[in-house]
Structure formats: structure tokens, C-alpha cells
Amino acid sequence: MNALDKYIQTYRESHTHRLNHLTHFFGIPMIVVSLPLFFWNWPWATVLFIGGWMLQFIGHWIEGKPPAFIKNPTFLIIGPLWWAKKLLGLEGKDYEFRPKRNE
């Protein structure tokens, strides 16, 4: 298991409640979309950014665990990767992101 897979596994372990999954399912893309949107429409970007973070923190309140990025800011990148895997139906699949070399 490579480092990225270990981060995903740790993230998965700290996000187990179904309602936390639901809040993250909407909150993560709201935050990600808001970032480039700040260049064109900062009022909407602000609403998306704050709303997305509110959903994230509500999810963690339900889960009863602090956000993973509190311990390690790398999880700010891992969250969107986890979301993409979940959206594509790959969440929970045991495989490595990097292809294995033939030895």
C-alpha cells in the first residue's frame, strides 16, 4: 500500500457515519467549486465556501470526531480524492492508485 492509499484508508476510518458521508458528499464539491469561482463571482463563491464548510463541520459533529485535517493538512487534498472515489463507485475497493511494476 502506497502513501496515498494509506491516507485514503485513514480518511475512510475517520468518516464512518452515513450522515457524515452525506454532508461531505455535498460539502466537499461546494468548497472545491467555490475556489475558482472567487475569480468571477465572489458573492456566490463565498456562499458556497461557507455553506460547504458548515456541512463539513455538521457532519463531524454528527460523527463525533474532529476533521482529519486538524491533525494533518494533507487531508484537505485527500477529502476531494475520497469524494471522487465515492462518486465513481471506487470507495472501499482495495487497490493501489499507482500501478504495480512487473518485477
PyMOL commands that set and color helices and strands:
alter all, ss='L'
color gray80, all
select helices_A, chain A and resi 3-13+18-37+42-63+68-70+75-87
alter helices_A, ss='H'
color red, helices_A
deselect
rebuild
show_as cartoon
